[in-house]
Amino acid sequence: MMCKDEIISQLNELAENVNYYTGIGWWHFKYKGYQMVYIPNNDSLNTIRICIPHFDSAMVYGQELLTTAINETNREVKYVKVVILNNGSISINYDHKFNEQNELQSILLHILKTLCFAAEHLKSKLSEK
């Protein structure tokens, strides 16, 4: 069984300013200039969820450009899912099923780097037109 404390310990080594938000139970941190959150999974599934919850505002872009950029990013960058939240924020999410055979630090580093890559990829797509 994966331990939330182990994840937090690894995030403290890999990222900056790892802080717990009591009201929502999430851990906020900064990695390579991006504000990210770790959302602990409270059910029995061993899933690590890390996301960039407010990459940008969807209202800044035209609907066609935004839809195309999000769809292309979702197709072209493995493991991430870009979505528009109800509050109009563009969120970039990564969920990973974890088991004891995985090496936690390698998995977390891969997640963080992939989220940064997806953010840059989406930024590029949104600036094309």
C-alpha positions as CSV (number, residue, x, y, z in Angstrom):
1,M,0.0,0.0,0.0
2,M,1.3,3.4,-1.0
3,C,1.9,5.9,1.8
4,K,1.0,9.5,1.4
5,D,3.9,10.5,3.8
6,E,6.4,8.8,1.4
7,I,5.0,10.9,-1.5
8,I,5.2,14.1,0.5
9,S,8.7,13.3,1.5
10,Q,9.8,12.7,-2.1
11,L,8.0,15.9,-3.3
12,N,10.0,17.8,-0.7
13,E,13.1,16.6,-2.3
14,L,12.0,17.2,-5.9
15,A,10.0,20.4,-5.6
16,E,9.9,23.8,-3.8
17,N,7.6,25.1,-1.1
18,V,5.5,22.0,-0.4
19,N,2.6,23.1,1.8
20,Y,-0.5,21.4,3.0
21,Y,-3.9,23.1,2.6
22,T,-6.0,22.0,5.5
23,G,-9.4,23.0,4.1
24,I,-9.2,20.8,1.0
25,G,-6.5,18.3,2.0
26,W,-4.2,19.0,-1.0
27,W,-0.5,19.6,-1.1
28,H,0.6,22.6,-3.1
29,F,4.1,23.0,-4.5
30,K,6.2,24.6,-7.2
31,Y,8.2,22.7,-9.8
32,K,10.1,24.4,-12.6
33,G,8.0,27.5,-12.3
34,Y,4.6,25.7,-12.4
35,Q,2.2,25.8,-9.4
36,M,1.1,22.2,-8.9
37,V,-1.0,20.2,-6.4
38,Y,-0.8,16.6,-5.2
39,I,-4.3,15.4,-4.4
40,P,-4.1,12.4,-2.1
41,N,-6.5,9.5,-3.0
42,N,-8.6,8.5,-0.1
43,D,-10.1,5.4,-1.6
44,S,-8.4,2.0,-1.7
45,L,-6.9,2.5,-5.2
46,N,-3.2,3.4,-5.2
47,T,-3.4,6.3,-7.5
48,I,-1.1,9.3,-7.5
49,R,-2.8,12.5,-8.9
50,I,-0.7,15.6,-9.5
51,C,-2.0,18.5,-11.6
52,I,-1.4,22.0,-12.6
53,P,-4.9,23.2,-11.5
54,H,-4.9,26.7,-13.1
55,F,-2.6,26.6,-16.1
56,D,-4.5,29.5,-17.6
57,S,-8.0,30.9,-18.0
58,A,-10.1,29.4,-20.8
59,M,-11.9,32.7,-21.4
60,V,-8.7,34.3,-22.8
61,Y,-8.9,32.1,-26.0
62,G,-11.3,31.6,-28.8
63,Q,-13.4,28.4,-28.5
64,E,-12.0,26.8,-31.7
65,L,-8.4,27.5,-30.9
66,L,-8.8,26.3,-27.3
67,T,-10.6,23.1,-28.3
68,T,-8.1,22.3,-30.9
69,A,-5.1,23.0,-28.6
70,I,-6.5,20.9,-25.8
71,N,-7.5,17.9,-28.1
72,E,-4.1,17.9,-29.8
73,T,-2.3,18.1,-26.4
74,N,-4.4,15.2,-25.1
75,R,-3.5,13.1,-28.1
76,E,0.1,14.0,-28.5
77,V,1.3,14.0,-24.8
78,K,1.0,10.6,-23.2
79,Y,-0.4,10.2,-19.7
80,V,-1.9,13.7,-19.2
81,K,-5.4,15.0,-19.5
82,V,-6.1,18.7,-20.1
83,V,-9.6,19.8,-19.1
84,I,-11.5,23.0,-18.6
85,L,-12.9,23.2,-15.1
86,N,-16.3,24.6,-14.2
87,N,-14.7,27.9,-13.0
88,G,-13.1,28.4,-16.4
89,S,-9.6,27.3,-15.5
90,I,-7.5,25.1,-17.8
91,S,-6.2,22.2,-15.7
92,I,-3.5,19.7,-16.7
93,N,-3.8,16.4,-14.8
94,Y,-1.7,13.3,-14.4
95,D,-3.0,10.1,-12.7
96,H,-0.7,7.2,-12.1
97,K,-1.6,3.8,-10.7
98,F,1.1,2.9,-8.3
99,N,2.2,-0.5,-6.9
100,E,5.1,-1.6,-4.7
101,Q,7.1,-2.7,-7.7
102,N,7.4,1.0,-8.9
103,E,10.2,3.2,-7.6
104,L,8.4,6.2,-6.2
105,Q,11.0,8.9,-6.8
106,S,11.3,7.9,-10.5
107,I,7.5,7.9,-10.9
108,L,7.1,11.3,-9.3
109,L,10.0,12.8,-11.3
110,H,8.4,11.4,-14.5
111,I,5.0,12.9,-13.5
112,L,6.5,16.3,-12.8
113,K,8.5,16.5,-16.0
114,T,5.6,15.3,-18.1
115,L,3.3,17.9,-16.6
116,C,5.9,20.6,-17.4
117,F,6.2,19.2,-21.0
118,A,2.5,19.2,-21.4
119,A,2.2,22.8,-20.2
120,E,4.8,24.0,-22.6
121,H,3.2,21.9,-25.4
122,L,-0.2,23.4,-24.7
123,K,1.2,26.9,-24.4
124,S,2.8,26.5,-27.9
125,K,-0.5,25.2,-29.4
126,L,-2.4,28.2,-27.9
127,S,0.0,30.7,-29.3
128,E,0.0,29.3,-32.9
129,K,-2.8,31.5,-34.1
